[in-house]
């Protein structure tokens, strides 16, 4: 029996997506791509008609059946929505087959790359070529009611191991007809300056590099509730050179560093000890702090 996965106190639920590559319902339209040029050289684009209204409704209905959890660990002023954590290989694999031709097939990561984590130079352990792998099977299915919003932020990345990680955010809009609720890309030096805005539309997918400053505009009364699903586009390192032992050392070191970060405010001495252990296991990690 598969062990139940828990993330941030929420159980991860399973969804079987009972559609195939070609049958999207009677409301099928061709997939179209629109680049968001205002964000160049960073990458951001829209794919319309990836999911049909029938498919979007199916996902929303499954979410409502499972029940959306309130995010009590977030301050509502920062993030005001409810969520279900979902694992669905069937959904991820089908969407990947539909849209892989529109995704960057290979990334060349260097200090000058736009595919950064947080606006800093690319970390040296990421340098090299990465090839497109898949759409992550772990999803956040989110519901925004009147007043729901997500304050300005950068998205985090997902890392399976040293040779498999995400570089792009992948978000599906499951509902349209929303008052407000746009995804807005902002000037990181001035949140009031909107560089680009994407309106929620049923079946629309928004793809962008994790390191673009953005928010989820407040949902206003008078329209539909906003439903989205968010995950990542995964890439695999070309010609991985790390041994299994080195990969395991790096994984353990990063876990130690994560725990050290959590201890910094409550017990700095323990935090220092954990950081030292982490850097001893994987010396390259120290350059990231």
PyMOL commands that set and color helices and strands:
alter all, ss='L'
color gray80, all
select helices_A, chain A and resi 37-39+53-66+89-102+124-126+244-263+268-281+283-288
alter helices_A, ss='H'
color red, helices_A
select strands_A, chain A and resi 6-7+10-14+32-35+44-48+69-70+79-80+82-87+106-109+128-135+138-144+149-153+159-161+164-173+183-187+190-198+204-209+214-216+226-237
alter strands_A, ss='S'
color yellow, strands_A
deselect
rebuild
show_as cartoon
